[in-house]
Amino acid sequence: MRLVDEVRDTAAAIAGGARSVRIDEAALDALPLGDAPPPELDPTRHYLEGDEEAVATYLLVLDTINFGSGWFPTLRKRPNCSGYFTVAWGLADRFRAHGPWSNRDLRAMTTDEIAGVLGQRRDHELMALFAQALRQLGSFLGERTALDLVAEAGGSAVRLAEILAGGMTMYADRGFYKRAQIVASDLALAGIARFRDLDRLTIFADNLVPHVLRLEGVLVYDERLAAHIDAERLLRPGPQEREIRGCAVHACAQLARRLGMTEQELDNVLWTRGGQPRFKAVPRHRCRVIWY
């Protein structure tokens, strides 16, 4: 079974047996999408101006630590930046000032170093996890470059995701593979790589797209789960967290088919919408995991 088929099958199974989350089919059919700008990477908050090898390395490093939303409220954020863009911009400025880390540098990454790059406390738990993820990336790459990985994938976004998820435990988000899939998407958006099967990717299951779907009435949480999230209490890893993401993936797969969109395109529409004030004003679920 290909990775993306596993994601869709897992999501369908979760949605079919969910106890705390359900999909409102009528709200899904009536979901207003409107116009959304095409997906793009921000040239200020992302490092895109280097040569192809440097940009590919930046994006691979960024997506390797593209997690930690459960900790984001505790980060020192850059002005008018989310947790994600705080991390992306901090890395971008480091690459601009000093160039890419070598694989040897990655293998030797310390908590203090990555915390300094991102402007965070040295004793922050997330910085230790970031350092661990980057050391794992350096070991996984060995003597290969980021572009070597792209070549190994042979023009397949799905194959690239499989290589990443199969080679690093911190990418092995069983049943969802959010970060493994987003690497190919980011490389394509940067114009670094072309993949013939980008349309096979699922949404990138995080905590923002489900939040948008909830506020749009598509995802309905039971009273206890809704109250827990609305009180801004951390959600433990487990069935409820998987139900939220699984139902979001399944709902988006259905909607994309009905609208003739790719799930990647739909993800962009909903993720972009999540930046609007009315969505930011309401708490979303926070779970301290290394997957998103």
C-alpha positions as CSV (number, residue, x, y, z in Angstrom):
1,M,0.0,0.0,0.0
2,R,1.3,3.5,-0.9
3,L,1.7,6.0,1.9
4,V,-1.1,8.2,0.7
5,D,-3.5,5.3,0.4
6,E,-2.7,4.4,4.0
7,V,-3.6,7.9,5.0
8,R,-6.9,7.9,3.3
9,D,-7.8,4.4,4.5
10,T,-6.8,5.4,8.1
11,A,-8.9,8.6,8.0
12,A,-11.9,6.8,6.6
13,A,-11.7,4.1,9.3
14,I,-11.3,6.8,12.0
15,A,-14.2,8.8,10.8
16,G,-16.4,5.7,10.6
17,G,-15.8,4.7,14.2
18,A,-15.2,8.1,15.8
19,R,-17.0,8.7,19.2
20,S,-16.0,12.3,20.0
21,V,-16.0,13.9,16.5
22,R,-18.3,13.7,13.6
23,I,-18.6,15.1,10.1
24,D,-21.7,17.1,9.3
25,E,-22.3,16.1,5.7
26,A,-24.8,19.0,5.1
27,A,-22.3,21.6,6.3
28,L,-19.5,19.9,4.2
29,D,-21.7,20.2,1.1
30,A,-22.5,23.9,1.9
31,L,-18.9,24.9,2.9
32,P,-18.2,28.2,1.2
33,L,-14.7,28.2,-0.2
34,G,-14.6,31.5,-2.1
35,D,-11.4,32.6,-3.8
36,A,-8.0,31.9,-2.2
37,P,-4.6,33.0,-3.5
38,P,-2.6,30.2,-5.0
39,P,-0.2,28.5,-2.6
40,E,3.2,30.2,-2.3
41,L,6.1,30.5,0.1
42,D,6.7,33.9,1.6
43,P,10.0,35.2,0.2
44,T,10.8,37.2,3.4
45,R,10.0,34.6,6.0
46,H,11.3,31.7,3.9
47,Y,14.8,31.4,2.5
48,L,14.2,31.2,-1.3
49,E,17.0,33.4,-2.8
50,G,19.9,31.0,-2.6
51,D,21.0,28.4,-5.1
52,E,18.9,25.3,-5.6
53,E,20.9,23.1,-3.2
54,A,20.8,25.7,-0.4
55,V,17.1,26.3,-0.8
56,A,16.3,22.6,-0.9
57,T,18.4,22.1,2.3
58,Y,16.6,25.0,4.0
59,L,13.1,23.5,3.2
60,L,14.2,20.0,4.3
61,V,15.5,21.4,7.6
62,L,12.4,23.6,8.0
63,D,10.0,20.7,7.5
64,T,12.1,18.5,9.7
65,I,11.2,20.8,12.6
66,N,7.8,21.8,11.3
67,F,6.0,20.6,14.4
68,G,5.4,21.8,18.0
69,S,2.1,23.6,17.6
70,G,1.2,22.3,21.1
71,W,4.1,24.4,22.4
72,F,3.6,27.4,20.2
73,P,1.8,29.5,22.8
74,T,5.0,29.3,25.0
75,L,7.4,30.5,22.2
76,R,8.8,34.0,21.9
77,K,7.2,35.0,18.6
78,R,8.4,37.5,16.1
79,P,6.2,40.5,15.6
80,N,2.9,39.6,13.8
81,C,4.1,36.0,13.3
82,S,2.7,32.6,14.2
83,G,4.8,29.9,15.7
84,Y,5.4,28.4,12.3
85,F,6.6,31.6,10.7
86,T,8.7,32.4,13.8
87,V,10.6,29.2,13.1
88,A,10.7,29.6,9.3
89,W,12.0,33.2,9.5
90,G,14.6,32.4,12.2
91,L,16.0,29.6,10.0
92,A,15.8,31.8,6.9
93,D,17.9,34.5,8.6
94,R,20.5,31.9,9.7
95,F,20.8,30.6,6.2
96,R,21.1,34.1,4.8
97,A,23.9,35.0,7.3
98,H,25.9,31.7,7.3
99,G,24.7,29.5,4.6
100,P,23.3,25.9,5.0
101,W,24.3,23.6,7.8
102,S,26.4,20.7,6.5
103,N,25.2,17.1,7.3
104,R,28.0,17.0,9.9
105,D,26.7,20.2,11.5
106,L,23.2,18.7,11.6
107,R,24.5,15.5,13.3
108,A,26.2,17.7,15.9
109,M,23.2,20.0,16.5
110,T,22.7,21.1,20.1
111,T,19.7,22.5,21.9
112,D,21.6,25.7,22.6
113,E,22.4,26.2,18.9
114,I,18.9,25.8,17.5
115,A,17.4,27.8,20.4
116,G,19.8,30.7,19.6
117,V,18.9,30.6,15.9
118,L,15.2,30.7,16.7
119,G,15.5,33.2,19.5
120,Q,14.1,30.9,22.2
121,R,15.0,29.8,25.7
122,R,17.8,27.2,25.9
123,D,15.8,25.2,28.4
124,H,12.6,25.1,26.2
125,E,11.5,21.5,25.7
126,L,10.7,22.1,22.1
127,M,14.2,23.2,21.3
128,A,15.5,19.9,22.6
129,L,13.1,18.1,20.3
130,F,14.1,20.3,17.4
131,A,17.8,19.5,18.0
132,Q,17.0,15.8,18.1
133,A,15.1,15.9,14.9
134,L,18.0,17.7,13.1
135,R,20.5,15.3,14.4
136,Q,18.3,12.5,13.0
137,L,18.1,14.3,9.7
138,G,21.9,14.6,9.5
139,S,22.3,10.9,10.2
140,F,19.7,9.9,7.7
141,L,21.3,12.0,4.9
142,G,24.8,10.6,5.5
143,E,26.7,11.9,2.5
144,R,23.6,12.7,0.5
145,T,22.3,16.2,-0.2
146,A,18.7,17.3,-0.2
147,L,18.7,17.3,-4.0
148,D,20.0,13.7,-3.9
149,L,16.8,12.8,-2.1
150,V,14.8,14.5,-4.8
151,A,16.6,12.5,-7.5
152,E,16.1,9.3,-5.5
153,A,12.3,9.9,-5.5
154,G,12.4,9.9,-9.3
155,G,9.8,12.6,-9.8
156,S,7.3,11.1,-7.3
157,A,6.1,13.2,-4.4
158,V,4.6,10.1,-2.8
159,R,7.9,8.2,-3.1
160,L,9.8,11.1,-1.5
161,A,7.3,11.0,1.4
162,E,7.9,7.3,1.7
163,I,11.7,7.7,1.8
164,L,11.4,10.3,4.6
165,A,8.9,8.4,6.7
166,G,10.7,5.1,6.2
167,G,14.1,6.6,7.1
168,M,13.4,8.8,10.2
169,T,11.3,7.9,13.2
170,M,10.5,11.5,13.8
171,Y,8.8,11.6,10.3
172,A,6.9,8.4,10.9
173,D,3.5,10.0,11.7
174,R,1.6,6.7,11.3
175,G,-1.6,7.1,9.4
176,F,-1.1,10.8,8.6
177,Y,2.5,11.6,7.5
178,K,1.9,15.3,7.6
179,R,5.6,16.4,7.4
180,A,6.7,13.7,5.1
181,Q,4.1,14.9,2.5
182,I,4.7,18.6,2.9
183,V,8.3,18.4,2.0
184,A,7.5,17.6,-1.7
185,S,4.8,20.3,-1.7
186,D,7.3,22.9,-0.4
187,L,10.0,21.9,-2.8
188,A,7.5,22.2,-5.7
189,L,6.3,25.6,-4.5
190,A,9.9,26.8,-4.4
191,G,10.5,25.7,-8.0
192,I,13.2,23.3,-6.8
193,A,11.6,20.1,-7.9
194,R,8.8,18.8,-10.1
195,F,6.7,15.9,-9.2
196,R,4.2,14.1,-11.5
197,D,1.9,13.0,-8.6
198,L,1.5,16.0,-6.4
199,D,-2.3,15.6,-6.9
200,R,-2.1,12.3,-4.9
201,L,-1.0,14.0,-1.7
202,T,-3.6,14.3,1.1
203,I,-4.1,17.4,3.3
204,F,-1.3,18.1,5.7
205,A,-3.0,17.0,8.9
206,D,-2.3,19.5,11.6
207,N,-4.4,21.5,14.1
208,L,-5.4,24.5,12.0
209,V,-7.4,22.9,9.1
210,P,-9.5,20.9,11.6
211,H,-10.1,24.1,13.6
212,V,-11.3,25.9,10.5
213,L,-13.6,23.0,9.7
214,R,-15.0,23.0,13.2
215,L,-15.8,26.7,13.1
216,E,-17.4,26.2,9.7
217,G,-19.7,23.6,11.2
218,V,-18.2,20.7,9.3
219,L,-16.5,19.0,12.2
220,V,-18.7,18.7,15.3
221,Y,-17.1,17.8,18.6
222,D,-18.9,16.3,21.6
223,E,-19.6,18.6,24.5
224,R,-16.7,17.3,26.7
225,L,-14.1,17.6,23.9
226,A,-15.4,21.0,22.8
227,A,-15.3,22.4,26.4
228,H,-11.8,21.0,26.9
229,I,-10.4,22.7,23.8
230,D,-12.4,26.0,24.4
231,A,-10.8,26.1,27.9
232,E,-7.4,26.0,26.2
233,R,-6.4,22.9,28.0
234,L,-3.8,20.6,26.4
235,L,-5.2,17.5,24.6
236,R,-3.4,14.3,25.4
237,P,-2.1,12.2,22.5
238,G,-4.7,9.5,21.8
239,P,-8.0,8.7,20.3
240,Q,-9.6,12.2,20.4
241,E,-6.6,13.8,18.8
242,R,-6.6,11.2,16.1
243,E,-10.3,11.6,15.6
244,I,-9.9,15.3,15.0
245,R,-7.2,14.9,12.4
246,G,-8.7,11.7,10.8
247,C,-12.1,13.3,10.4
248,A,-10.5,16.4,8.9
249,V,-8.5,14.3,6.4
250,H,-11.6,12.3,5.4
251,A,-13.8,15.3,5.1
252,C,-11.3,17.1,2.8
253,A,-10.8,14.0,0.7
254,Q,-14.6,13.9,0.1
255,L,-14.9,17.6,-0.6
256,A,-11.9,17.7,-2.9
257,R,-13.5,14.9,-5.1
258,R,-16.8,16.7,-5.2
259,L,-15.2,20.0,-6.2
260,G,-12.6,18.6,-8.6
261,M,-9.8,20.1,-6.6
262,T,-6.7,18.4,-5.3
263,E,-6.5,17.9,-1.5
264,Q,-3.3,19.9,-1.5
265,E,-5.2,22.8,-3.1
266,L,-8.0,22.5,-0.6
267,D,-5.5,22.4,2.3
268,N,-4.1,25.7,1.1
269,V,-7.5,27.3,1.0
270,L,-8.4,26.2,4.5
271,W,-5.0,26.8,6.1
272,T,-5.0,30.3,4.6
273,R,-8.5,31.0,5.9
274,G,-7.3,30.0,9.4
275,G,-5.2,33.1,9.5
276,Q,-8.3,35.3,9.6
277,P,-9.1,37.1,12.9
278,R,-12.3,35.2,13.5
279,F,-10.5,31.9,13.4
280,K,-7.5,33.1,15.4
281,A,-9.9,34.5,18.1
282,V,-11.1,31.0,19.1
283,P,-8.8,28.4,20.7
284,R,-7.9,25.4,18.6
285,H,-6.8,22.0,19.9
286,R,-3.2,21.9,21.3
287,C,-1.4,18.6,21.6
288,R,2.3,18.3,22.4
289,V,3.4,15.8,19.8
290,I,6.3,15.8,17.3
291,W,4.0,15.3,14.3
292,Y,2.6,18.8,13.7
